[in-house]
Amino acid sequence: MRCSVARNHNNPERVTERHFPSIYSNEASKKQNQVRKCVVCSKRGKRRESRYYCSQCNVGLCVVPCFQIYHTKVDY
């Protein structure tokens, strides 16, 4: 089940539903270790890329601690 609005960081479903980290891979690209920007780190002014993302919310996240922060705090 996907969040009703992908990439909407104010979506309340991201803190109420159960989400799991996945390794990001884009089949269209031939790069092996693909990365995405971590939305929590980016909001805090850090530039950090991660191989992991939340497939339900479609956002890149560091596994520790950003994945938990993003899915438990409304204002991360």
PyMOL commands that place a pseudoatom at each C-alpha (Angstrom):
pseudoatom trace, name=CA, resn=MET, resi=1, chain=A, elem=C, hetatm=0, pos=[0.000, 0.000, 0.000]
pseudoatom trace, name=CA, resn=ARG, resi=2, chain=A, elem=C, hetatm=0, pos=[1.398, 3.395, -0.971]
pseudoatom trace, name=CA, resn=CYS, resi=3, chain=A, elem=C, hetatm=0, pos=[0.953, 6.653, 0.872]
pseudoatom trace, name=CA, resn=SER, resi=4, chain=A, elem=C, hetatm=0, pos=[-1.910, 8.516, -0.750]
pseudoatom trace, name=CA, resn=VAL, resi=5, chain=A, elem=C, hetatm=0, pos=[0.355, 11.348, -1.905]
pseudoatom trace, name=CA, resn=ALA, resi=6, chain=A, elem=C, hetatm=0, pos=[3.857, 10.282, -2.912]
pseudoatom trace, name=CA, resn=ARG, resi=7, chain=A, elem=C, hetatm=0, pos=[6.623, 12.642, -1.797]
pseudoatom trace, name=CA, resn=ASN, resi=8, chain=A, elem=C, hetatm=0, pos=[4.252, 14.727, 0.319]
pseudoatom trace, name=CA, resn=HIS, resi=9, chain=A, elem=C, hetatm=0, pos=[6.315, 15.050, 3.472]
pseudoatom trace, name=CA, resn=ASN, resi=10, chain=A, elem=C, hetatm=0, pos=[3.334, 16.361, 5.451]
pseudoatom trace, name=CA, resn=ASN, resi=11, chain=A, elem=C, hetatm=0, pos=[1.325, 13.209, 4.790]
pseudoatom trace, name=CA, resn=PRO, resi=12, chain=A, elem=C, hetatm=0, pos=[0.040, 11.913, 8.163]
pseudoatom trace, name=CA, resn=GLU, resi=13, chain=A, elem=C, hetatm=0, pos=[-0.045, 8.324, 6.858]
pseudoatom trace, name=CA, resn=ARG, resi=14, chain=A, elem=C, hetatm=0, pos=[3.754, 8.184, 7.049]
pseudoatom trace, name=CA, resn=VAL, resi=15, chain=A, elem=C, hetatm=0, pos=[3.585, 8.273, 10.873]
pseudoatom trace, name=CA, resn=THR, resi=16, chain=A, elem=C, hetatm=0, pos=[0.541, 6.031, 11.337]
pseudoatom trace, name=CA, resn=GLU, resi=17, chain=A, elem=C, hetatm=0, pos=[1.156, 3.199, 8.878]
pseudoatom trace, name=CA, resn=ARG, resi=18, chain=A, elem=C, hetatm=0, pos=[3.827, 0.527, 8.996]
pseudoatom trace, name=CA, resn=HIS, resi=19, chain=A, elem=C, hetatm=0, pos=[6.672, 1.063, 6.527]
pseudoatom trace, name=CA, resn=PHE, resi=20, chain=A, elem=C, hetatm=0, pos=[9.908, -0.819, 5.836]
pseudoatom trace, name=CA, resn=PRO, resi=21, chain=A, elem=C, hetatm=0, pos=[13.196, 0.228, 4.210]
pseudoatom trace, name=CA, resn=SER, resi=22, chain=A, elem=C, hetatm=0, pos=[14.108, -1.119, 0.777]
pseudoatom trace, name=CA, resn=ILE, resi=23, chain=A, elem=C, hetatm=0, pos=[17.273, -0.940, -1.306]
pseudoatom trace, name=CA, resn=TYR, resi=24, chain=A, elem=C, hetatm=0, pos=[16.846, 1.534, -4.145]
pseudoatom trace, name=CA, resn=SER, resi=25, chain=A, elem=C, hetatm=0, pos=[17.374, 0.234, -7.666]
pseudoatom trace, name=CA, resn=ASN, resi=26, chain=A, elem=C, hetatm=0, pos=[16.181, 1.754, -10.883]
pseudoatom trace, name=CA, resn=GLU, resi=27, chain=A, elem=C, hetatm=0, pos=[15.870, -0.888, -13.583]
pseudoatom trace, name=CA, resn=ALA, resi=28, chain=A, elem=C, hetatm=0, pos=[16.102, 1.739, -16.341]
pseudoatom trace, name=CA, resn=SER, resi=29, chain=A, elem=C, hetatm=0, pos=[19.564, 2.823, -15.220]
pseudoatom trace, name=CA, resn=LYS, resi=30, chain=A, elem=C, hetatm=0, pos=[22.635, 0.624, -15.556]
pseudoatom trace, name=CA, resn=LYS, resi=31, chain=A, elem=C, hetatm=0, pos=[24.397, 2.023, -12.479]
pseudoatom trace, name=CA, resn=GLN, resi=32, chain=A, elem=C, hetatm=0, pos=[25.061, -0.622, -9.831]
pseudoatom trace, name=CA, resn=ASN, resi=33, chain=A, elem=C, hetatm=0, pos=[24.957, 1.287, -6.544]
pseudoatom trace, name=CA, resn=GLN, resi=34, chain=A, elem=C, hetatm=0, pos=[22.207, 3.809, -7.059]
pseudoatom trace, name=CA, resn=VAL, resi=35, chain=A, elem=C, hetatm=0, pos=[21.477, 6.375, -4.381]
pseudoatom trace, name=CA, resn=ARG, resi=36, chain=A, elem=C, hetatm=0, pos=[18.852, 8.943, -3.422]
pseudoatom trace, name=CA, resn=LYS, resi=37, chain=A, elem=C, hetatm=0, pos=[19.059, 12.019, -1.246]
pseudoatom trace, name=CA, resn=CYS, resi=38, chain=A, elem=C, hetatm=0, pos=[17.953, 11.478, 2.337]
pseudoatom trace, name=CA, resn=VAL, resi=39, chain=A, elem=C, hetatm=0, pos=[14.989, 13.820, 2.933]
pseudoatom trace, name=CA, resn=VAL, resi=40, chain=A, elem=C, hetatm=0, pos=[15.637, 14.104, 6.689]
pseudoatom trace, name=CA, resn=CYS, resi=41, chain=A, elem=C, hetatm=0, pos=[19.319, 15.004, 6.248]
pseudoatom trace, name=CA, resn=SER, resi=42, chain=A, elem=C, hetatm=0, pos=[18.430, 17.426, 3.430]
pseudoatom trace, name=CA, resn=LYS, resi=43, chain=A, elem=C, hetatm=0, pos=[15.902, 19.221, 5.619]
pseudoatom trace, name=CA, resn=ARG, resi=44, chain=A, elem=C, hetatm=0, pos=[18.624, 19.621, 8.264]
pseudoatom trace, name=CA, resn=GLY, resi=45, chain=A, elem=C, hetatm=0, pos=[21.037, 21.136, 5.743]
pseudoatom trace, name=CA, resn=LYS, resi=46, chain=A, elem=C, hetatm=0, pos=[23.221, 18.045, 5.266]
pseudoatom trace, name=CA, resn=ARG, resi=47, chain=A, elem=C, hetatm=0, pos=[23.947, 16.490, 1.905]
pseudoatom trace, name=CA, resn=ARG, resi=48, chain=A, elem=C, hetatm=0, pos=[23.767, 12.750, 2.416]
pseudoatom trace, name=CA, resn=GLU, resi=49, chain=A, elem=C, hetatm=0, pos=[22.888, 10.072, -0.070]
pseudoatom trace, name=CA, resn=SER, resi=50, chain=A, elem=C, hetatm=0, pos=[21.567, 6.625, 0.776]
pseudoatom trace, name=CA, resn=ARG, resi=51, chain=A, elem=C, hetatm=0, pos=[20.995, 3.357, -1.050]
pseudoatom trace, name=CA, resn=TYR, resi=52, chain=A, elem=C, hetatm=0, pos=[17.822, 2.891, 0.994]
pseudoatom trace, name=CA, resn=TYR, resi=53, chain=A, elem=C, hetatm=0, pos=[14.352, 4.378, 0.640]
pseudoatom trace, name=CA, resn=CYS, resi=54, chain=A, elem=C, hetatm=0, pos=[10.782, 3.878, 1.790]
pseudoatom trace, name=CA, resn=SER, resi=55, chain=A, elem=C, hetatm=0, pos=[8.979, 2.219, -1.099]
pseudoatom trace, name=CA, resn=GLN, resi=56, chain=A, elem=C, hetatm=0, pos=[5.546, 3.202, 0.271]
pseudoatom trace, name=CA, resn=CYS, resi=57, chain=A, elem=C, hetatm=0, pos=[6.420, 6.921, 0.596]
pseudoatom trace, name=CA, resn=ASN, resi=58, chain=A, elem=C, hetatm=0, pos=[8.902, 6.945, -2.320]
pseudoatom trace, name=CA, resn=VAL, resi=59, chain=A, elem=C, hetatm=0, pos=[11.539, 8.985, -0.455]
pseudoatom trace, name=CA, resn=GLY, resi=60, chain=A, elem=C, hetatm=0, pos=[15.239, 8.352, 0.095]
pseudoatom trace, name=CA, resn=LEU, resi=61, chain=A, elem=C, hetatm=0, pos=[16.214, 7.861, 3.745]
pseudoatom trace, name=CA, resn=CYS, resi=62, chain=A, elem=C, hetatm=0, pos=[19.280, 6.829, 5.749]
pseudoatom trace, name=CA, resn=VAL, resi=63, chain=A, elem=C, hetatm=0, pos=[18.422, 3.583, 7.522]
pseudoatom trace, name=CA, resn=VAL, resi=64, chain=A, elem=C, hetatm=0, pos=[19.680, 4.789, 10.906]
pseudoatom trace, name=CA, resn=PRO, resi=65, chain=A, elem=C, hetatm=0, pos=[18.381, 7.117, 12.314]
pseudoatom trace, name=CA, resn=CYS, resi=66, chain=A, elem=C, hetatm=0, pos=[16.500, 8.954, 9.563]
pseudoatom trace, name=CA, resn=PHE, resi=67, chain=A, elem=C, hetatm=0, pos=[14.063, 6.175, 8.601]
pseudoatom trace, name=CA, resn=GLN, resi=68, chain=A, elem=C, hetatm=0, pos=[12.731, 6.020, 12.150]
pseudoatom trace, name=CA, resn=ILE, resi=69, chain=A, elem=C, hetatm=0, pos=[12.699, 9.809, 12.568]
pseudoatom trace, name=CA, resn=TYR, resi=70, chain=A, elem=C, hetatm=0, pos=[10.761, 10.306, 9.313]
pseudoatom trace, name=CA, resn=HIS, resi=71, chain=A, elem=C, hetatm=0, pos=[8.117, 7.735, 10.240]
pseudoatom trace, name=CA, resn=THR, resi=72, chain=A, elem=C, hetatm=0, pos=[7.609, 8.677, 13.903]
pseudoatom trace, name=CA, resn=LYS, resi=73, chain=A, elem=C, hetatm=0, pos=[7.812, 12.488, 14.044]
pseudoatom trace, name=CA, resn=VAL, resi=74, chain=A, elem=C, hetatm=0, pos=[5.357, 14.774, 12.292]
pseudoatom trace, name=CA, resn=ASP, resi=75, chain=A, elem=C, hetatm=0, pos=[7.878, 17.622, 12.199]
pseudoatom trace, name=CA, resn=TYR, resi=76, chain=A, elem=C, hetatm=0, pos=[11.176, 15.889, 11.612]
for i in range(1, 76): cmd.bond("trace and resi %d" % i, "trace and resi %d" % (i + 1))
show_as sticks, trace
zoom trace
